Amino acid sequence: MKCGWWLPDSLMVSIQYYLICHRWPDLKNPVRFSEKIQWYKLHYRKQVMRECVDKYTVRHYVERKMGNTQILNQLYQVCDNADEIEFDKLPNKFVIKTTNGGNGDNILIVKNKSNITPPHLVDKINQWKERRYDIISREWAYKGLESPRIIVEQYLEENHSNGGSLNDYKFFCFNGKFKYLWVDIDRYTNHTRGWWNEHLDYLHIDSDYPGSKYEISLPENITEMITVAETLASDFPFVRVDLYNVNGKIYFGELTFYPGSGYIPFKPDSFDFELGAEFSLPENTEQ
């Protein structure tokens, strides 16, 4: 849908919604969560959201809200272009991201530096900087960002890791209150997803990835994770707060205002309405 850059925002998201969800969205009186995310893109204009979608500047937001940097991952380097990455100074394992990434895009995970050829990566990483979510899917918070940069961070893994990826804990928070949790399991191998409600009851939900066939054990400090999520979510009508838990230590992942750009399918379909019922659209849209 890049070819439709000239279309008005409301028409663009309506067409995308129809093509992906096979129905037209109600943008005047949205009820479904998926519809309300489209409304959120089109109408909600809280300026701090721009700081929060940038993978580098969000670190400043987290530090202000938490009062410290304890949940922030170690940052090795920030640069404007990939050819500035000092690969020889990096450890054997690391993660490269562009600051304008979203939905799991624009991420390179390096588990063994000897297996990569840096010159071959430079053009690829620099091309990621051209991705424009404000044009592609009309996600307003990405509009007007500073020129995207590249960050290199510590690769997180558990001491007893068997080679699989860390579980990714994603807290759905509405007006600063945690309501639902999804956990991505084996994200880069056999990706499944588990869902829990605010009481931490396991839910049998399928979405764009199948529901886990087994209920994983949540971390012992899940209550602390919820507190962190609610602290970071307190300024917004809705935000998904992504966290990691490495051997009991909580790490910040990202803040996401438009999960899946609002096009995630749910099975049963009623869950789209259930999530939507929690999302009270704000009257004051310019802040």
Beta strands, then each sheet from edge to edge (+ up, - down):
strand 1: 75-79
strand 2: 94-98
strand 3: 107-110
strand 4: 150-154
strand 5: 168-174
strand 6: 177-185
strand 7: 192-197
strand 8: 202-203
strand 9: 238-246
strand 10: 249-256
sheet 1: 1+ 4- 2+ 3-
sheet 2: 8+ 7- 6+ 5- 9+ 10-
end
